[in-house]
Structure formats: structure tokens, C-alpha cells
Amino acid sequence: MFDKLSVAGYEKTSERTDYPPTPGAYNCIAWAANDTHHFLWPQADSDWPFWSPRIVTRAAFIRAFRGFGYQTCDSSRPELWFDKVALYELNQEPKHMARLRRDGAWTSKCGGAEDIKHFTLDALESYGGRVLTPQGALRKAEYGCPEMYMKRFIPLGWVVRALQWITWKLETAFPYVGFWIWKRRQ
């Protein structure tokens, strides 16, 4: 899929989940936020946190991830007691996110395809490789390169994941609860 990825090495860590409205669909932004129940993107046909504007800008992504306990930081280097995420941009527009694993490797969700473990952030840099669209056609992948990093204190991450779990359970039992949390797909 990505020229650098095959050279840098990667491991497939899940099966394909596809795109909405397929049940169980999630994307790289949701995966970076430890959320496998939503397809997060600031456009009308996706879910997006209510506290962030629904526009595709770095500022909107920063605001969304601040709601998950993250703050901007200077590097992708692992830090003791911190989770990290990286935002990929092309022409100053967000395109992809990856999350740092405890073992120092990175994990990404490739659109509606599988989750992968990659060993470097630049393995996903791309400016025109081919990917499969939701309609089954090939198109050029343009993730750009990592441009911004955020970190979150690990114990705060435990609290956020517990709140996410409670939210998912409430959404399952009472579907209208999601309207209070997410800017829902239109």
C-alpha cells in the first residue's frame, strides 16, 4: 500500500473493518484515540467530538484530542508515563494519525483496512501510493508526513478510556446518548 512501509517493515494486527455504515467501522483518528466504536472525522458523514469544530484543520484536531487529555509536545520520542500520538499532514491539512505503543513501535489504522504496527513514523509518509476506496476503487494515498505530536499522562489515559467504555455501554443501551457526546453523522 505504501512504498516506505514495505521497506521499513510492519505487522498486520487486525482484520479490515471497512467504512461506515458498516457496523464496527472505525478509522485512524478513532484508533489513535483508543476508540474502536466510532469513525472520527470532522465531516458530515462521520462522528466528531462536540467540543471541537467540524473543520479539517490542525487546530480542530488539537482541540478534539485535548478533550481526550492530550497536549501538544515537541517530539515523537517515547517518554516515561506518557502516551503519544502523531498527526500526519499534507499541504497543512490533517490526513492521518498514529499512536505510540508501549514497546516503542507505532500503530495505525489504514482507512477502512486493517490496523498495523509500524516501526517508524516515516514508514507511512506518502505522497501518492494507491489505496482501496470504500467503493472498491484504487486511488492515491496521500498521508503526507508527521507534522505534530501530542502526549497524555498515562494515568489520565486510564480515566479517559474508562469514560469511553462507559459511554460506549450507554450508547449501546440508549442510542440517543451518543447525540450528547458526538456530533453525529448527518
C-alpha beads as a LAMMPS data file, in Angstrom:
LAMMPS data file: protein, C-alpha beads

186 atoms
185 bonds

1 atom types
1 bond types

-500.0 500.0 xlo xhi
-500.0 500.0 ylo yhi
-500.0 500.0 zlo zhi

Masses

1 110.0

Atoms # bond

1 1 1 0.000 0.000 0.000
2 1 1 2.760 2.468 0.956
3 1 1 6.188 2.254 -0.667
4 1 1 8.137 3.049 2.502
5 1 1 6.016 0.725 4.639
6 1 1 7.129 -2.447 2.877
7 1 1 10.776 -1.411 3.223
8 1 1 10.518 -0.246 6.864
9 1 1 8.523 -3.310 7.909
10 1 1 5.137 -3.679 9.539
11 1 1 2.831 -6.255 11.119
12 1 1 -0.887 -6.579 10.495
13 1 1 -2.674 -6.503 13.881
14 1 1 -6.354 -6.701 12.890
15 1 1 -8.691 -7.528 10.057
16 1 1 -10.274 -4.973 7.750
17 1 1 -13.228 -3.078 9.301
18 1 1 -14.401 -1.217 6.184
19 1 1 -16.159 2.170 6.228
20 1 1 -19.469 3.442 7.665
21 1 1 -22.260 2.474 7.635
22 1 1 -20.637 -0.971 8.081
23 1 1 -21.055 -1.994 11.748
24 1 1 -17.766 -1.851 13.643
25 1 1 -16.133 0.623 11.262
26 1 1 -13.509 2.955 12.724
27 1 1 -10.593 4.903 11.281
28 1 1 -7.088 6.095 12.146
29 1 1 -8.284 9.081 14.173
30 1 1 -10.510 6.884 16.326
31 1 1 -7.717 4.291 16.606
32 1 1 -5.293 6.988 17.797
33 1 1 -7.903 7.957 20.434
34 1 1 -8.316 4.280 21.515
35 1 1 -11.873 4.291 20.152
36 1 1 -12.996 1.320 18.063
37 1 1 -16.675 2.303 18.143
38 1 1 -16.672 5.497 16.061
39 1 1 -15.425 6.697 12.700
40 1 1 -13.974 10.071 13.709
41 1 1 -13.502 12.751 11.084
42 1 1 -14.716 16.373 11.030
43 1 1 -17.122 15.967 8.126
44 1 1 -20.875 15.456 7.979
45 1 1 -20.852 11.683 7.365
46 1 1 -18.618 10.881 10.385
47 1 1 -18.691 11.210 14.165
48 1 1 -16.732 14.045 15.778
49 1 1 -16.388 15.261 19.403
50 1 1 -18.839 18.044 20.231
51 1 1 -16.105 20.188 21.789
52 1 1 -14.189 20.570 18.520
53 1 1 -15.218 22.453 15.368
54 1 1 -16.134 20.275 12.406
55 1 1 -13.375 21.536 10.105
56 1 1 -10.279 19.740 8.790
57 1 1 -7.536 21.823 10.404
58 1 1 -4.707 21.148 12.799
59 1 1 -6.407 23.398 15.388
60 1 1 -9.609 21.304 15.258
61 1 1 -7.635 18.073 15.753
62 1 1 -5.688 19.589 18.639
63 1 1 -8.936 20.669 20.271
64 1 1 -10.512 17.224 19.738
65 1 1 -7.527 15.443 21.301
66 1 1 -7.281 17.904 24.173
67 1 1 -10.725 16.594 25.090
68 1 1 -9.115 13.140 25.313
69 1 1 -6.439 14.509 27.680
70 1 1 -3.628 15.200 25.198
71 1 1 -1.410 18.260 24.962
72 1 1 0.955 19.235 22.165
73 1 1 4.615 18.314 22.554
74 1 1 7.853 18.727 20.613
75 1 1 8.810 15.206 19.592
76 1 1 7.730 11.673 18.855
77 1 1 10.309 10.198 21.242
78 1 1 8.853 7.885 23.896
79 1 1 8.595 9.460 27.344
80 1 1 8.112 7.597 30.586
81 1 1 4.491 7.886 31.808
82 1 1 3.146 9.382 28.554
83 1 1 1.029 8.126 25.647
84 1 1 1.817 9.839 22.338
85 1 1 0.066 10.400 19.019
86 1 1 1.315 11.874 15.744
87 1 1 -0.720 13.864 13.228
88 1 1 0.198 13.492 9.541
89 1 1 -0.487 16.440 7.264
90 1 1 -0.241 17.156 3.568
91 1 1 -0.293 20.798 2.477
92 1 1 -1.129 21.785 6.083
93 1 1 -4.263 19.613 6.107
94 1 1 -4.622 16.663 8.537
95 1 1 -4.699 13.288 6.793
96 1 1 -3.820 10.553 9.298
97 1 1 -2.908 9.819 12.920
98 1 1 -0.737 7.161 14.553
99 1 1 -0.374 6.139 18.213
100 1 1 2.844 5.174 20.009
101 1 1 2.781 1.701 21.553
102 1 1 4.445 0.854 24.866
103 1 1 7.117 -1.157 23.015
104 1 1 8.248 1.957 21.090
105 1 1 6.638 0.964 17.777
106 1 1 3.708 2.864 16.267
107 1 1 0.221 1.639 15.441
108 1 1 -2.068 2.937 12.715
109 1 1 -5.402 2.213 11.135
110 1 1 -5.190 2.434 7.354
111 1 1 -8.594 3.868 6.423
112 1 1 -11.115 1.034 6.410
113 1 1 -8.336 -1.528 6.097
114 1 1 -6.531 -3.285 8.933
115 1 1 -4.649 -1.946 11.940
116 1 1 -0.887 -2.227 11.629
117 1 1 2.191 -1.992 13.811
118 1 1 4.953 0.006 12.099
119 1 1 8.379 0.641 13.479
120 1 1 8.905 4.216 12.318
121 1 1 6.612 7.170 11.690
122 1 1 8.119 7.846 8.281
123 1 1 7.062 4.348 7.142
124 1 1 3.600 5.810 6.393
125 1 1 4.805 9.000 4.742
126 1 1 3.203 9.043 1.341
127 1 1 2.552 11.395 -1.449
128 1 1 0.702 9.220 -3.927
129 1 1 0.694 5.438 -3.204
130 1 1 -2.500 3.547 -4.070
131 1 1 -5.229 2.580 -1.566
132 1 1 -8.657 1.000 -1.886
133 1 1 -11.614 3.399 -1.502
134 1 1 -14.923 2.487 0.192
135 1 1 -16.341 1.979 -3.302
136 1 1 -13.639 -0.592 -4.125
137 1 1 -11.611 1.622 -6.479
138 1 1 -7.889 2.351 -6.231
139 1 1 -6.840 5.910 -5.515
140 1 1 -3.657 7.647 -4.490
141 1 1 -2.953 7.682 -0.759
142 1 1 -1.679 10.995 0.414
143 1 1 -0.931 10.927 4.128
144 1 1 1.892 13.436 3.893
145 1 1 4.243 13.268 6.865
146 1 1 4.082 13.599 10.672
147 1 1 3.859 17.291 11.496
148 1 1 2.549 17.495 15.058
149 1 1 2.813 15.378 18.207
150 1 1 0.688 15.203 21.331
151 1 1 1.153 13.410 24.650
152 1 1 -1.078 12.366 27.547
153 1 1 -0.154 11.343 31.087
154 1 1 -0.810 7.577 31.203
155 1 1 -2.976 7.583 34.382
156 1 1 -5.156 10.263 32.761
157 1 1 -5.437 7.921 29.767
158 1 1 -6.822 5.220 32.068
159 1 1 -9.544 7.616 33.211
160 1 1 -10.349 8.654 29.627
161 1 1 -10.569 5.017 28.470
162 1 1 -12.854 4.199 31.411
163 1 1 -15.112 7.105 30.436
164 1 1 -15.043 5.957 26.796
165 1 1 -16.059 2.455 27.883
166 1 1 -18.949 3.826 29.958
167 1 1 -20.026 5.993 27.009
168 1 1 -19.960 3.014 24.618
169 1 1 -22.063 0.950 27.041
170 1 1 -24.567 3.796 27.413
171 1 1 -24.717 4.276 23.620
172 1 1 -25.445 0.574 23.222
173 1 1 -28.232 0.608 25.809
174 1 1 -29.584 4.074 24.971
175 1 1 -28.674 5.099 21.392
176 1 1 -29.745 8.721 21.924
177 1 1 -26.903 9.205 24.468
178 1 1 -24.437 9.471 21.580
179 1 1 -26.098 12.678 20.453
180 1 1 -24.958 14.309 23.702
181 1 1 -21.330 13.256 23.173
182 1 1 -20.702 13.225 19.437
183 1 1 -21.572 15.439 16.541
184 1 1 -23.283 12.553 14.785
185 1 1 -23.207 11.606 11.163
186 1 1 -25.799 13.575 9.230

Bonds

1 1 1 2
2 1 2 3
3 1 3 4
4 1 4 5
5 1 5 6
6 1 6 7
7 1 7 8
8 1 8 9
9 1 9 10
10 1 10 11
11 1 11 12
12 1 12 13
13 1 13 14
14 1 14 15
15 1 15 16
16 1 16 17
17 1 17 18
18 1 18 19
19 1 19 20
20 1 20 21
21 1 21 22
22 1 22 23
23 1 23 24
24 1 24 25
25 1 25 26
26 1 26 27
27 1 27 28
28 1 28 29
29 1 29 30
30 1 30 31
31 1 31 32
32 1 32 33
33 1 33 34
34 1 34 35
35 1 35 36
36 1 36 37
37 1 37 38
38 1 38 39
39 1 39 40
40 1 40 41
41 1 41 42
42 1 42 43
43 1 43 44
44 1 44 45
45 1 45 46
46 1 46 47
47 1 47 48
48 1 48 49
49 1 49 50
50 1 50 51
51 1 51 52
52 1 52 53
53 1 53 54
54 1 54 55
55 1 55 56
56 1 56 57
57 1 57 58
58 1 58 59
59 1 59 60
60 1 60 61
61 1 61 62
62 1 62 63
63 1 63 64
64 1 64 65
65 1 65 66
66 1 66 67
67 1 67 68
68 1 68 69
69 1 69 70
70 1 70 71
71 1 71 72
72 1 72 73
73 1 73 74
74 1 74 75
75 1 75 76
76 1 76 77
77 1 77 78
78 1 78 79
79 1 79 80
80 1 80 81
81 1 81 82
82 1 82 83
83 1 83 84
84 1 84 85
85 1 85 86
86 1 86 87
87 1 87 88
88 1 88 89
89 1 89 90
90 1 90 91
91 1 91 92
92 1 92 93
93 1 93 94
94 1 94 95
95 1 95 96
96 1 96 97
97 1 97 98
98 1 98 99
99 1 99 100
100 1 100 101
101 1 101 102
102 1 102 103
103 1 103 104
104 1 104 105
105 1 105 106
106 1 106 107
107 1 107 108
108 1 108 109
109 1 109 110
110 1 110 111
111 1 111 112
112 1 112 113
113 1 113 114
114 1 114 115
115 1 115 116
116 1 116 117
117 1 117 118
118 1 118 119
119 1 119 120
120 1 120 121
121 1 121 122
122 1 122 123
123 1 123 124
124 1 124 125
125 1 125 126
126 1 126 127
127 1 127 128
128 1 128 129
129 1 129 130
130 1 130 131
131 1 131 132
132 1 132 133
133 1 133 134
134 1 134 135
135 1 135 136
136 1 136 137
137 1 137 138
138 1 138 139
139 1 139 140
140 1 140 141
141 1 141 142
142 1 142 143
143 1 143 144
144 1 144 145
145 1 145 146
146 1 146 147
147 1 147 148
148 1 148 149
149 1 149 150
150 1 150 151
151 1 151 152
152 1 152 153
153 1 153 154
154 1 154 155
155 1 155 156
156 1 156 157
157 1 157 158
158 1 158 159
159 1 159 160
160 1 160 161
161 1 161 162
162 1 162 163
163 1 163 164
164 1 164 165
165 1 165 166
166 1 166 167
167 1 167 168
168 1 168 169
169 1 169 170
170 1 170 171
171 1 171 172
172 1 172 173
173 1 173 174
174 1 174 175
175 1 175 176
176 1 176 177
177 1 177 178
178 1 178 179
179 1 179 180
180 1 180 181
181 1 181 182
182 1 182 183
183 1 183 184
184 1 184 185
185 1 185 186
